[in-house]
Amino acid sequence: MTSAVSDDADVIVVGAGPGGSSAAYHCAAAGLQVLLLDKASFPRDKICGDGLTPRAVAEMVRMGVPIREQDGWIRNTGLRVIGGGHVIELPWPELSSYPSFGLARARMSLDHLLVEHARAAGAKFQERTTVTGPLLDERTGRVIGVQAKVAGQDGPVTYRAPVVIAADGVSARLATGMGLEKRQDRPMGVAVRTYFRTPRHDDPMMESHLELWDGKPGESDLMPGYGWIFSLGDGSANVGLGSVSSTAAATTVNYKDLFAKWMANAPAEWEFTEEHQLGPVRGAALPMGFNRGPLYGRGLMLVGDAAGMISPFNGEGIAYALQAGRVAADSITQSLARGTAAGRERALATYGTRMKDDLGGYYTLGRVFVKLIEHPQVMHLCTRYGLPRPLLMKFVHKLLADCYEPHGGDWADRVIAGLARMAPAA
Ligand SMILES: Cc1cc2nc3c(=O)[nH]c(=O)nc-3n(C[C@H](O)[C@H](O)[C@H](O)COP(=O)(O)OP(=O)(O)OC[C@H]3O[C@@H](n4cnc5c(N)ncnc54)[C@H](O)[C@@H]3O)c2cc1C
């Protein structure tokens, strides 16, 4: 380990999205000196669906983030799935491990709230600071800090810490700078979204459209992708669509065009029209199924999208980024309490093992799922014949939302937990 005298912090966290803010919060709460860096000036936008499942809510509760309705949150009670001529409402399950409600909040506001929460716990936050690469120990090749450019300052700046967390999102600049390229054999999603002022702003359910039509629903052609409408309770809703491919190869779909066609056929009373649109349609990639690793090596930890932690089942990434930040913080806190370099390294390495033990098998199942649904015929059959079967849908809902009891529970929980345990870790 480098001498504490020259270090700027016990841990440097690069990126103040949910993953970085969670890591910074948990490290600071454990008494560590944290330097959290972000290239943006907050509040800043992030292209996202803004939906939080019960799994994400549980992480927010662990962080002590205020999530009462009077704090400006809209709660959702479950998922409405539309496809194959069916409309199915699936309430979030009653479980011991997770609450039975989800949340939604525009990322502009959510990420600001989380970063302020980390600051309140004692993390030092420095925005408008673009990390350009790792600072390496010449002798060992270990990461001992970062190089950065601070807006308004001439020349590069160096920050030092014994451990660095890369939570810099899908661009994964820090990991790439260490030669950690994304895996080609892991699923990659692409999605676009915008906001509308709409009477649907306080729908108590998240809505998912498994079929997108290029004309009148049921009487036109199916387009490749799935859509969502997530109500934000503030007069607006986040509306978007995307698709997923089982490899990192880019799809040739024009998503903005697809979106325009979907909107042109949306019911008039939803008011998804140009005059009610708030901001442009913007898109981004969704790296899935642990598409970059190792999760820890040579003083660098990858958290959230930087490690491709989005679920291949449903495109959810906030819950996993928050979880990874928490587990990373715990490993770092444990490591800094150890007396030897070997002991510290052993503690840091537990981060990767814990994340893979928890999610590896589940993500392997998710990769199989993506391989199936990327064939439109399979998807079509599943929506047509699967959706009207309540028992099957109860199972599928728990599986896709990663909302099952890891131990015990009902038959669906036990089947999913068993499959996830049997599947080789991703
Ligand atoms: C269209 C779309 C819809 C989605 N919908 C949902 C959804 O409804 N629910 C859900 O759970 N997930 C959703 N996701 C996934 C979710 O957005 C991500 O998984 C999540 O944001 C990952 O968090 P993160 O902290 O890893 O990275 P990010 O949120 O991307 O944060 C990374 C941070 O790093 C900063 N940064 C980047 N590079 C540097 C650098 N070089 N130096 C300093 N700072 C840097 C950025 O400014 C940013 O603040 C969606 C994704 C997309 C694209």
The ligand as a MOL file (V3000), in Angstrom:
LIG
                    3D

  0  0  0     0  0            999 V3000
M  V30 BEGIN CTAB
M  V30 COUNTS 53 58 0 0 0
M  V30 BEGIN ATOM
M  V30 1 C -32.6010 4.3560 -21.7960 0
M  V30 2 C -32.2370 3.6710 -20.5020 0
M  V30 3 C -33.2290 3.3240 -19.6040 0
M  V30 4 C -32.9050 2.7280 -18.3830 0
M  V30 5 N -33.9030 2.4970 -17.4760 0
M  V30 6 C -33.6080 2.0310 -16.2590 0
M  V30 7 C -34.6250 1.9140 -15.2720 0
M  V30 8 O -35.7870 2.2960 -15.4720 0
M  V30 9 N -34.2840 1.3950 -14.0570 0
M  V30 10 C -33.0010 1.0070 -13.7760 0
M  V30 11 O -32.7640 0.5160 -12.6710 0
M  V30 12 N -32.0210 1.1290 -14.6930 0
M  V30 13 C -32.2800 1.6530 -15.9240 0
M  V30 14 N -31.2730 1.8440 -16.8280 0
M  V30 15 C -29.8940 1.5170 -16.4430 0
M  V30 16 C -29.3070 2.6000 -15.5000 0
M  V30 17 O -29.4490 3.8710 -16.1050 0
M  V30 18 C -27.8200 2.3360 -15.2050 0
M  V30 19 O -27.6420 0.9720 -14.9420 0
M  V30 20 C -27.3310 3.1510 -13.9970 0
M  V30 21 O -27.3640 4.5170 -14.2590 0
M  V30 22 C -25.8990 2.7320 -13.6160 0
M  V30 23 O -25.4140 3.5580 -12.5920 0
M  V30 24 P -23.8590 3.8440 -12.4720 0
M  V30 25 O -23.6920 4.6050 -11.1910 0
M  V30 26 O -23.0750 2.6240 -12.6910 0
M  V30 27 O -23.4860 4.7920 -13.7370 0
M  V30 28 P -24.0940 6.1950 -14.1870 0
M  V30 29 O -25.4060 6.4270 -13.6270 0
M  V30 30 O -23.9280 6.2340 -15.6660 0
M  V30 31 O -23.0940 7.2680 -13.5620 0
M  V30 32 C -21.7790 7.4220 -14.0260 0
M  V30 33 C -21.2450 8.7690 -13.5820 0
M  V30 34 O -19.8550 8.8200 -13.9220 0
M  V30 35 C -19.5540 10.1110 -14.4210 0
M  V30 36 N -18.3690 9.9510 -15.2660 0
M  V30 37 C -18.2670 9.2540 -16.4240 0
M  V30 38 N -17.0070 9.3250 -16.9100 0
M  V30 39 C -16.3110 10.0760 -16.0280 0
M  V30 40 C -14.9470 10.5120 -15.9790 0
M  V30 41 N -14.0780 10.1720 -16.9320 0
M  V30 42 N -14.5600 11.2820 -14.9550 0
M  V30 43 C -15.4390 11.6370 -13.9780 0
M  V30 44 N -16.7330 11.2630 -13.9720 0
M  V30 45 C -17.1570 10.4850 -14.9850 0
M  V30 46 C -20.8080 10.5240 -15.1690 0
M  V30 47 O -20.8910 11.9400 -15.2900 0
M  V30 48 C -21.9070 9.9500 -14.2840 0
M  V30 49 O -22.3440 10.8860 -13.3150 0
M  V30 50 C -31.5460 2.4270 -18.0660 0
M  V30 51 C -30.5490 2.7450 -18.9850 0
M  V30 52 C -30.8730 3.3680 -20.1910 0
M  V30 53 C -29.7760 3.7220 -21.1590 0
M  V30 END ATOM
M  V30 BEGIN BOND
M  V30 1 1 1 2
M  V30 2 1 2 3
M  V30 3 2 2 52
M  V30 4 2 3 4
M  V30 5 1 4 5
M  V30 6 1 4 50
M  V30 7 2 5 6
M  V30 8 1 6 7
M  V30 9 1 6 13
M  V30 10 2 7 8
M  V30 11 1 7 9
M  V30 12 1 9 10
M  V30 13 2 10 11
M  V30 14 1 10 12
M  V30 15 2 12 13
M  V30 16 1 13 14
M  V30 17 1 14 15
M  V30 18 1 14 50
M  V30 19 1 15 16
M  V30 20 1 16 17
M  V30 21 1 16 18
M  V30 22 1 18 19
M  V30 23 1 18 20
M  V30 24 1 20 21
M  V30 25 1 20 22
M  V30 26 1 22 23
M  V30 27 1 23 24
M  V30 28 2 24 25
M  V30 29 1 24 26
M  V30 30 1 24 27
M  V30 31 1 27 28
M  V30 32 2 28 29
M  V30 33 1 28 30
M  V30 34 1 28 31
M  V30 35 1 31 32
M  V30 36 1 32 33
M  V30 37 1 33 34
M  V30 38 1 33 48
M  V30 39 1 34 35
M  V30 40 1 35 36
M  V30 41 1 35 46
M  V30 42 1 36 37
M  V30 43 1 36 45
M  V30 44 2 37 38
M  V30 45 1 38 39
M  V30 46 1 39 40
M  V30 47 2 39 45
M  V30 48 1 40 41
M  V30 49 2 40 42
M  V30 50 1 42 43
M  V30 51 2 43 44
M  V30 52 1 44 45
M  V30 53 1 46 47
M  V30 54 1 46 48
M  V30 55 1 48 49
M  V30 56 2 50 51
M  V30 57 1 51 52
M  V30 58 1 52 53
M  V30 END BOND
M  V30 END CTAB
M  END
